[in-house]
């Protein structure tokens, strides 16, 4: 990975860390928020026979994590291309 200049390197890592922070907040809200903090309110709704709060605690956070992995991969590919540091195939 070779950056053209120091400013590009700093901008790249700033955008990378910003993306990671946003995705971690989303994962936290879904896993801890929906599964623990808001579970009582969500339990009044049923999904496939299970209370929604329970479903988020058991399955929803896992599905969200998998989606976030793909989102991160796509966004990092875009970011690499933006700064000209993508891997050669």
N, CA, C and O atoms as a MOPAC input file, in Angstrom:
PM7 MOZYME 1SCF
protein

 N      0.85400 1    -1.16400 1     0.00000 1
 C      0.00000 1     0.00000 1     0.00000 1
 C      0.90400 1     1.23200 1     0.00000 1
 O      1.67100 1     1.45300 1     0.93800 1
 N      0.80800 1     2.00600 1    -1.03300 1
 C      1.64400 1     3.20200 1    -1.13300 1
 C      0.76900 1     4.41900 1    -1.40200 1
 O      0.08100 1     4.50100 1    -2.42000 1
 N      0.81100 1     5.34600 1    -0.48100 1
 C      0.04100 1     6.58100 1    -0.62900 1
 C      0.87500 1     7.61200 1    -1.37800 1
 O      2.10400 1     7.60200 1    -1.31700 1
 N      0.19600 1     8.48800 1    -2.07200 1
 C      0.87700 1     9.53700 1    -2.83900 1
 C      1.56800 1    10.52500 1    -1.91000 1
 O      2.66900 1    11.00000 1    -2.18900 1
 N      0.89400 1    10.82800 1    -0.78800 1
 C      1.48200 1    11.77400 1     0.16000 1
 C      0.92400 1    11.52700 1     1.56000 1
 O      0.01800 1    10.71600 1     1.75100 1
 N      1.47100 1    12.22600 1     2.51000 1
 C      1.09200 1    12.05200 1     3.91900 1
 C     -0.36000 1    12.45700 1     4.17000 1
 O     -1.04000 1    11.84300 1     4.99300 1
 N     -0.83500 1    13.47300 1     3.47500 1
 C     -2.22000 1    13.93100 1     3.66500 1
 C     -3.21400 1    12.85700 1     3.23800 1
 O     -4.23600 1    12.66200 1     3.89500 1
 N     -2.91800 1    12.15400 1     2.13500 1
 C     -3.78200 1    11.06700 1     1.68600 1
 C     -3.81500 1     9.93300 1     2.71300 1
 O     -4.86800 1     9.35700 1     2.98600 1
 N     -2.64900 1     9.62700 1     3.27400 1
 C     -2.58700 1     8.56100 1     4.28300 1
 C     -3.43500 1     8.91000 1     5.49500 1
 O     -4.18300 1     8.07100 1     5.99800 1
 N     -3.32100 1    10.13900 1     5.96100 1
 C     -4.09800 1    10.57200 1     7.12400 1
 C     -5.59300 1    10.60000 1     6.81800 1
 O     -6.40500 1    10.18900 1     7.64700 1
 N     -5.95600 1    11.08300 1     5.63500 1
 C     -7.36800 1    11.13300 1     5.24700 1
 C     -7.94600 1     9.72800 1     5.11900 1
 O     -9.08300 1     9.48100 1     5.52100 1
 N     -7.16300 1     8.80900 1     4.55900 1
 C     -7.59200 1     7.41900 1     4.41000 1
 C     -7.90700 1     6.81000 1     5.77100 1
 O     -8.97100 1     6.21900 1     5.95700 1
 N     -6.98300 1     6.95200 1     6.72400 1
 C     -7.19200 1     6.34900 1     8.03700 1
 C     -8.29000 1     7.04800 1     8.82200 1
 O     -8.97800 1     6.41600 1     9.62400 1
 N     -8.45800 1     8.32600 1     8.60200 1
 C     -9.55500 1     9.03500 1     9.26100 1
 C    -10.89700 1     8.49100 1     8.76100 1
 O    -11.80300 1     8.24300 1     9.55700 1
 N    -11.02200 1     8.30900 1     7.45100 1
 C    -12.26100 1     7.75900 1     6.89900 1
 C    -12.45900 1     6.30800 1     7.32700 1
 O    -13.58200 1     5.88700 1     7.60600 1
 N    -11.37300 1     5.54600 1     7.37900 1
 C    -11.44600 1     4.15200 1     7.80900 1
 C    -11.94700 1     4.06600 1     9.25300 1
 O    -12.87100 1     3.30600 1     9.54300 1
 N    -11.35400 1     4.82600 1    10.14200 1
 C    -11.76500 1     4.79600 1    11.55100 1
 C    -13.17900 1     5.30900 1    11.73800 1
 O    -13.90300 1     4.82000 1    12.60400 1
 N    -13.58100 1     6.28200 1    10.94500 1
 C    -14.95100 1     6.78800 1    11.00100 1
 C    -15.93800 1     5.69400 1    10.60300 1
 O    -16.96700 1     5.51500 1    11.25500 1
 N    -15.62700 1     4.96900 1     9.54200 1
 C    -16.48200 1     3.87300 1     9.09000 1
 C    -16.58200 1     2.79400 1    10.16100 1
 O    -17.67600 1     2.31500 1    10.46000 1
 N    -15.45600 1     2.41100 1    10.73500 1
 C    -15.45100 1     1.38900 1    11.78100 1
 C    -16.29200 1     1.84400 1    12.97300 1
 O    -17.06700 1     1.05700 1    13.51600 1
 N    -16.14800 1     3.08900 1    13.38000 1
 C    -16.92100 1     3.60900 1    14.51700 1
 C    -18.42000 1     3.56300 1    14.23100 1
 O    -19.20100 1     3.15600 1    15.09200 1
 N    -18.82400 1     3.97000 1    13.04400 1
 C    -20.24700 1     3.95900 1    12.67500 1
 C    -20.79600 1     2.53800 1    12.69600 1
 O    -21.87700 1     2.29600 1    13.23300 1
 N    -20.05500 1     1.59700 1    12.11500 1
 C    -20.52000 1     0.21100 1    12.07200 1
 C    -20.57200 1    -0.41100 1    13.46100 1
 O    -21.47600 1    -1.19500 1    13.75200 1
 N    -19.61800 1    -0.07300 1    14.31800 1
 C    -19.65100 1    -0.59100 1    15.68800 1
 C    -20.82900 1    -0.02900 1    16.47700 1
 O    -21.43100 1    -0.74100 1    17.28100 1
 N    -21.15800 1     1.22700 1    16.25900 1
 C    -22.31700 1     1.81800 1    16.93100 1
 C    -23.60000 1     1.12100 1    16.47700 1
 O    -24.46900 1     0.81700 1    17.29400 1
 N    -23.71300 1     0.87100 1    15.17500 1
 C    -24.89700 1     0.16600 1    14.66100 1
 C    -24.99000 1    -1.21800 1    15.28600 1
 O    -26.06400 1    -1.62800 1    15.72600 1
 N    -23.87900 1    -1.94100 1    15.32900 1
 C    -23.88400 1    -3.28000 1    15.91100 1
 C    -24.23800 1    -3.23300 1    17.39500 1
 O    -24.98800 1    -4.08000 1    17.88000 1
 N    -23.70700 1    -2.25200 1    18.11700 1
 C    -24.01500 1    -2.11200 1    19.53600 1
 C    -25.49900 1    -1.83900 1    19.75400 1
 O    -26.13000 1    -2.45300 1    20.61400 1
 N    -26.04800 1    -0.92200 1    18.97500 1
 C    -27.47000 1    -0.57800 1    19.13500 1
 C    -28.34600 1    -1.79700 1    18.86400 1
 O    -29.31100 1    -2.04200 1    19.58800 1
 N    -28.01500 1    -2.55300 1    17.83300 1
 C    -28.82600 1    -3.72600 1    17.50100 1
 C    -28.64100 1    -4.83200 1    18.53300 1
 O    -29.62500 1    -5.39200 1    19.01600 1
 N    -27.39600 1    -5.15500 1    18.87800 1
 C    -27.17600 1    -6.27900 1    19.77700 1
 C    -27.50100 1    -5.95800 1    21.23400 1
 O    -28.27400 1    -6.67900 1    21.86400 1
 N    -26.93400 1    -4.90600 1    21.76500 1
 C    -27.17500 1    -4.57400 1    23.16800 1
 C    -28.46800 1    -3.79400 1    23.34400 1
 O    -29.25200 1    -4.06800 1    24.25200 1
 N    -28.68200 1    -2.81600 1    22.46400 1
 C    -29.88600 1    -1.99700 1    22.57900 1
 C    -31.15400 1    -2.79200 1    22.38100 1
 O    -32.02000 1    -2.81400 1    23.25600 1
 N    -31.27500 1    -3.45500 1    21.22700 1
 C    -32.49700 1    -4.19500 1    20.93300 1
 C    -32.59700 1    -5.47200 1    21.75800 1
 O    -33.69700 1    -5.87800 1    22.13200 1
 N    -31.47700 1    -6.10500 1    22.04600 1
 C    -31.50600 1    -7.36000 1    22.78200 1
 C    -31.61100 1    -7.21400 1    24.28400 1
 O    -32.08000 1    -8.13200 1    24.95700 1
 N    -31.18500 1    -6.07500 1    24.83200 1
 C    -31.16700 1    -5.90800 1    26.28600 1
 C    -31.95300 1    -4.66100 1    26.71700 1
 O    -32.93200 1    -4.77300 1    27.45600 1
 N    -31.53500 1    -3.48900 1    26.26400 1
 C    -32.13000 1    -2.24800 1    26.73900 1
 C    -33.60200 1    -2.08000 1    26.34100 1
 O    -34.42900 1    -1.67000 1    27.15600 1
 N    -33.91500 1    -2.39500 1    25.10000 1
 C    -35.28000 1    -2.20300 1    24.60300 1
 C    -36.05000 1    -3.51600 1    24.50300 1
 O    -37.09700 1    -3.56900 1    23.85700 1
 N    -35.54700 1    -4.57200 1    25.13200 1
 C    -36.15800 1    -5.89700 1    25.01400 1
 C    -37.59800 1    -5.90900 1    25.51400 1
 O    -38.46100 1    -6.52100 1    24.88400 1
 N    -37.87100 1    -5.24600 1    26.63100 1
 C    -39.23500 1    -5.26400 1    27.16300 1
 C    -40.23100 1    -4.64100 1    26.19000 1
 O    -41.32500 1    -5.16700 1    25.98800 1
 N    -39.84700 1    -3.52700 1    25.59300 1
 C    -40.73700 1    -2.87800 1    24.62600 1
 C    -40.89100 1    -3.73600 1    23.37000 1
 O    -41.98700 1    -3.84300 1    22.81900 1
 N    -39.79500 1    -4.34600 1    22.92000 1
 C    -39.84300 1    -5.16800 1    21.70400 1
 C    -40.54700 1    -6.49700 1    21.92200 1
 O    -41.04500 1    -7.09300 1    20.96700 1
 N    -40.59700 1    -6.97400 1    23.16100 1
 C    -41.22500 1    -8.26600 1    23.43200 1
 C    -42.73100 1    -8.26000 1    23.21700 1
 O    -43.34800 1    -9.32500 1    23.19400 1
 N    -43.32800 1    -7.10800 1    23.06200 1
 C    -44.76200 1    -7.05400 1    22.76100 1
 C    -45.03600 1    -7.42200 1    21.30200 1
 O    -46.18600 1    -7.64000 1    20.91900 1
 N    -43.98200 1    -7.49000 1    20.49400 1
 C    -44.09100 1    -7.85600 1    19.08200 1
 C    -43.53200 1    -9.26800 1    18.92500 1
 O    -42.51100 1    -9.61100 1    19.51900 1
 N    -44.21300 1   -10.08000 1    18.11900 1
 C    -43.74000 1   -11.45300 1    17.90100 1
 C    -43.25700 1   -11.62400 1    16.46500 1
 O    -43.83000 1   -11.07200 1    15.52600 1
 N    -42.19000 1   -12.40300 1    16.32100 1
 C    -41.61400 1   -12.69900 1    15.00900 1
 C    -41.41700 1   -14.21000 1    14.93400 1
 O    -40.56500 1   -14.76200 1    15.62800 1
 N    -42.19400 1   -14.86900 1    14.10300 1
 C    -42.10200 1   -16.32100 1    13.98700 1
 C    -42.43400 1   -17.03700 1    15.27800 1
 O    -41.88900 1   -18.10700 1    15.55100 1
 N    -43.31100 1   -16.47100 1    16.06700 1
 C    -43.70200 1   -17.08900 1    17.32900 1
 C    -42.82900 1   -16.71000 1    18.51400 1
 O    -43.14200 1   -17.06500 1    19.65100 1
 N    -41.75300 1   -16.00500 1    18.26900 1
 C    -40.85000 1   -15.60600 1    19.35400 1
 C    -40.97300 1   -14.11200 1    19.61100 1
 O    -41.26800 1   -13.33200 1    18.70600 1
 N    -40.74600 1   -13.73300 1    20.84800 1
 C    -40.75700 1   -12.31400 1    21.18100 1
 C    -39.60900 1   -11.62400 1    20.45400 1
 O    -38.51100 1   -12.17300 1    20.35700 1
 N    -39.86300 1   -10.42100 1    19.94400 1
 C    -38.87300 1    -9.72200 1    19.12100 1
 C    -37.59700 1    -9.39600 1    19.90100 1
 O    -36.50600 1    -9.46900 1    19.33600 1
 N    -37.70600 1    -9.04300 1    21.16800 1
 C    -36.52400 1    -8.77200 1    21.98600 1
 C    -35.63900 1    -9.99800 1    22.10400 1
 O    -34.41600 1    -9.89800 1    22.00500 1
 N    -36.25400 1   -11.16100 1    22.31700 1
 C    -35.50900 1   -12.42000 1    22.38500 1
 C    -34.87000 1   -12.72000 1    21.03500 1
 O    -33.71100 1   -13.12900 1    20.97200 1
 N    -35.62700 1   -12.51500 1    19.94600 1
 C    -35.10500 1   -12.79200 1    18.60900 1
 C    -33.87700 1   -11.94000 1    18.31500 1
 O    -32.88700 1   -12.44400 1    17.78500 1
 N    -33.93200 1   -10.64500 1    18.65700 1
 C    -32.77100 1    -9.77800 1    18.42600 1
 C    -31.57500 1   -10.24000 1    19.25300 1
 O    -30.44500 1   -10.23700 1    18.76500 1
 N    -31.81300 1   -10.63000 1    20.48500 1
 C    -30.71200 1   -11.07200 1    21.33600 1
 C    -30.08000 1   -12.35500 1    20.80600 1
 O    -28.86700 1   -12.53500 1    20.91700 1
 N    -30.88200 1   -13.24800 1    20.23100 1
 C    -30.37400 1   -14.54300 1    19.78300 1
 C    -29.94900 1   -14.57600 1    18.31700 1
 O    -28.93500 1   -15.19100 1    17.98600 1
 N    -30.70800 1   -13.92400 1    17.43600 1
 C    -30.45800 1   -14.03900 1    16.00900 1
 C    -30.17000 1   -12.70600 1    15.33300 1
 O    -29.28200 1   -12.61800 1    14.48500 1
 N    -30.90100 1   -11.68600 1    15.69700 1
 C    -30.80500 1   -10.40200 1    15.00700 1
 C    -29.42600 1    -9.79000 1    15.03500 1
 O    -28.97700 1    -9.22900 1    14.03600 1
 N    -28.74100 1    -9.89000 1    16.17300 1
 C    -27.40500 1    -9.30800 1    16.25800 1
 C    -26.42200 1   -10.06900 1    15.37500 1
 O    -25.49300 1    -9.47400 1    14.82900 1
 N    -26.61700 1   -11.37400 1    15.23100 1
 C    -25.73500 1   -12.17000 1    14.36700 1
 C    -25.95800 1   -11.79300 1    12.90900 1
 O    -24.99900 1   -11.57500 1    12.16800 1
 N    -27.22100 1   -11.71600 1    12.49400 1
 C    -27.52600 1   -11.32100 1    11.11300 1
 C    -27.00000 1    -9.92000 1    10.82600 1
 O    -26.45200 1    -9.66400 1     9.75400 1
 N    -27.16500 1    -9.02800 1    11.77400 1
 C    -26.67100 1    -7.66200 1    11.60200 1
 C    -25.15500 1    -7.65900 1    11.44600 1
 O    -24.61800 1    -6.94500 1    10.59900 1
 N    -24.46100 1    -8.45900 1    12.26400 1
 C    -23.00900 1    -8.54200 1    12.16700 1
 C    -22.58200 1    -9.01000 1    10.77800 1
 O    -21.66800 1    -8.43200 1    10.18900 1
 N    -23.22100 1   -10.03300 1    10.25300 1
 C    -22.86700 1   -10.55600 1     8.92800 1
 C    -23.08700 1    -9.48600 1     7.86000 1
 O    -22.24600 1    -9.31400 1     6.97800 1
 N    -24.20200 1    -8.77000 1     7.93000 1
 C    -24.46900 1    -7.69100 1     6.97200 1
 C    -23.40600 1    -6.60300 1     7.09900 1
 O    -22.92800 1    -6.08600 1     6.08900 1
 N    -23.03300 1    -6.25300 1     8.32000 1
 C    -22.03200 1    -5.21400 1     8.53100 1
 C    -20.65700 1    -5.63000 1     7.99100 1
 O    -19.89700 1    -4.77700 1     7.53300 1
 N    -20.33500 1    -6.90600 1     8.03800 1
 C    -19.07000 1    -7.38200 1     7.46200 1
 C    -19.05800 1    -7.11700 1     5.96100 1
 O    -18.05500 1    -6.64800 1     5.42300 1
 N    -20.17100 1    -7.41600 1     5.27700 1
 C    -20.24300 1    -7.16400 1     3.83600 1
 C    -20.23500 1    -5.66900 1     3.52400 1
 O    -19.61300 1    -5.24100 1     2.55200 1
 N    -20.92000 1    -4.87900 1     4.33900 1
 C    -20.91300 1    -3.42500 1     4.14700 1
 C    -19.49500 1    -2.88500 1     4.31900 1
 O    -19.04100 1    -2.06600 1     3.51900 1
 N    -18.79600 1    -3.33700 1     5.35600 1
 C    -17.41700 1    -2.89200 1     5.58700 1
 C    -16.52800 1    -3.25900 1     4.41100 1
 O    -15.72200 1    -2.44600 1     3.95700 1
 N    -16.67300 1    -4.48200 1     3.91800 1
 C    -15.86000 1    -4.92600 1     2.78900 1
 C    -16.09800 1    -4.05900 1     1.55500 1
 O    -15.14800 1    -3.66000 1     0.88200 1
 N    -17.35100 1    -3.77200 1     1.26100 1
 C    -17.68300 1    -2.94300 1     0.09900 1
 C    -17.14500 1    -1.52300 1     0.27500 1
 O    -16.51600 1    -0.97500 1    -0.63000 1
 N    -17.39500 1    -0.93700 1     1.43800 1
 C    -16.96000 1     0.43700 1     1.69500 1
 C    -15.43100 1     0.55500 1     1.68500 1
 O    -14.89700 1     1.54800 1     1.19100 1
 N    -14.72800 1    -0.43500 1     2.21900 1
 C    -13.26200 1    -0.38300 1     2.21600 1
 C    -12.72200 1    -0.53700 1     0.80100 1
 O    -11.71700 1     0.08500 1     0.45500 1
 N    -13.37300 1    -1.35600 1    -0.02500 1
 C    -12.96700 1    -1.44800 1    -1.42800 1
 C    -13.12100 1    -0.11600 1    -2.12600 1
 O    -12.25400 1     0.29700 1    -2.89600 1
 N    -14.24500 1     0.56800 1    -1.85300 1
 C    -14.46800 1     1.90300 1    -2.42000 1
 C    -13.41000 1     2.89000 1    -1.92900 1
 O    -12.88600 1     3.69000 1    -2.70400 1
 N    -13.10700 1     2.82300 1    -0.63900 1
 C    -12.11700 1     3.72500 1    -0.05300 1
 C    -10.72200 1     3.45800 1    -0.62900 1
 O     -9.98000 1     4.39700 1    -0.91900 1
 N    -10.37000 1     2.19700 1    -0.79200 1
 C     -9.08100 1     1.85500 1    -1.39100 1
 C     -8.96500 1     2.40300 1    -2.80500 1
 O     -7.93200 1     2.95700 1    -3.17900 1
 N    -10.03200 1     2.24800 1    -3.59300 1
 C    -10.01500 1     2.78500 1    -4.95700 1
 C     -9.93100 1     4.30600 1    -4.96200 1
 O     -9.25600 1     4.88800 1    -5.81100 1
 N    -10.61000 1     4.94900 1    -4.02300 1
 C    -10.59300 1     6.40900 1    -3.93800 1
 C     -9.17400 1     6.94100 1    -3.73400 1
 O     -8.79600 1     7.96100 1    -4.31000 1
 N     -8.40000 1     6.24600 1    -2.91400 1
 C     -7.03600 1     6.69600 1    -2.61200 1
 C     -5.97600 1     5.96000 1    -3.43100 1
 O     -4.78100 1     6.17900 1    -3.23100 1
 N     -6.39900 1     5.09100 1    -4.35000 1
 C     -5.45800 1     4.40900 1    -5.22900 1
 C     -4.57100 1     3.39800 1    -4.53200 1
 O     -3.41500 1     3.22000 1    -4.91700 1
 N     -5.09400 1     2.73400 1    -3.51200 1
 C     -4.29300 1     1.75800 1    -2.78200 1
 C     -4.93100 1     0.36100 1    -2.81300 1
 O     -4.66800 1    -0.46400 1    -1.93800 1
 N     -5.76500 1     0.10200 1    -3.82100 1
 C     -6.40700 1    -1.20700 1    -3.90000 1
 C     -5.37700 1    -2.26900 1    -4.25100 1
 O     -4.33200 1    -1.98600 1    -4.83800 1
 N     -5.70400 1    -3.50600 1    -3.87200 1
 C     -4.79700 1    -4.61400 1    -4.13700 1
 C     -4.90300 1    -5.03300 1    -5.59200 1
 O     -5.98100 1    -4.99000 1    -6.18500 1
 N     -3.79200 1    -5.43200 1    -6.15500 1
 C     -3.78300 1    -5.94100 1    -7.52100 1
 C     -4.31400 1    -7.36600 1    -7.52400 1
 O     -4.05100 1    -8.14500 1    -6.60800 1
 N     -5.06000 1    -7.69000 1    -8.56200 1
 C     -5.61300 1    -9.04000 1    -8.65400 1
 C     -4.84200 1    -9.87500 1    -9.61700 1
 O     -5.16900 1   -11.04400 1    -9.82000 1

